[in-house]
């Protein structure tokens, strides 16, 4: 008989939240507008070119951190952008942050419509809920969006790799998440994510059951999840099936 389940731990982007390939695109847009004005140009063409260059820095930053699995922060990303563009991107972002509400930075960030119902259903079954996100965002960014969409009180423990030394798929990240939800035996926890390498491989090598939230936009990896779901609420049926075995 399988070990009884105690907790479900979720990935954030692409799992609880709708997938966004460039999470900070709106922040880059504001920063690019600021930088273009500061250079005395301020044309839409110059702004668009800067946005493209900044977005590419974000993509390359993620590729680098995924290789060595050391966590990164927003400050690290902004420093990388400053070096890549030879412009003070950090100052531009901080000045824009002082005058814009966070939702103006990332208006496209939305949680899945069935996220709250899924979390409530799992909690009714006596399961503790965790969140483990590979992110360079500070905690306050995530907490803002979780609170805005009514999810903050439905998640018992929330871990962000911007506050950790390592990121998924490193086993230490998963061990930290298990400790945060009070689970000693990883076989008693499920991890749900949309990335086969970071989430599924990482969870399986750490002893958790792994559920893949299908996402054709992320890179594939040769790993077999314990289950695959298309919609977030499909997880409830998977959990019920495992609880009955």
DAGIGI-V355582 format. One record per backbone hydrogen bond with DSSP energy under -1.0 kcal/mol. CO is the residue of the C=O (numbers start at 1). NH is the residue of the N-H. Records with the same first field share a line. If there is no record, write none. Layout:
BEGIN
CO: NH, NH
END
This chain:
BEGIN
6: 128
7: 190
8: 130
9: 192
10: 132
12: 15, 17
16: 112
17: 14
22: 25
24: 28
25: 29
26: 30
27: 31
28: 32
29: 33
30: 34
31: 35
32: 36
33: 37
34: 38
35: 39
36: 41
37: 40
43: 47
44: 48
45: 49
46: 50
47: 51
48: 52
49: 53
50: 54
51: 55
52: 56
53: 57
54: 58
55: 59
56: 60
57: 61
58: 62
59: 63
60: 64
61: 65
62: 66
63: 67
64: 68
65: 69
69: 167
73: 77
74: 78
75: 79
76: 80
77: 81
78: 82
79: 83
80: 84
81: 85
82: 86
87: 89
88: 92
89: 93
90: 94
91: 95
92: 96
93: 97
94: 98
96: 99, 100
101: 104
102: 105, 106
106: 109
110: 18
112: 115
114: 118
115: 119
116: 120
117: 121
118: 122
119: 123
120: 124
122: 127
123: 126
128: 8
129: 156, 157
130: 10
131: 159
133: 161
136: 74
138: 141, 142
139: 143
140: 144
141: 145
142: 146
143: 147
144: 148
145: 149
146: 151, 152
147: 150
151: 154
152: 155
157: 131
159: 133
160: 163
161: 164
165: 71
167: 170
170: 173, 174
171: 175
172: 176
173: 177
174: 178
175: 179
176: 180
177: 181
178: 183
185: 188
186: 189
188: 6, 7
189: 209
190: 9
191: 211
192: 11
193: 213
195: 199, 200
196: 201
197: 202
199: 203
200: 204
201: 205
203: 208
204: 207
209: 191
210: 226, 227
211: 193
212: 229
215: 218
221: 223
227: 212
229: 214
231: 234
232: 235
233: 236
234: 238
235: 239
236: 240
237: 241
238: 242
239: 243
240: 244
END
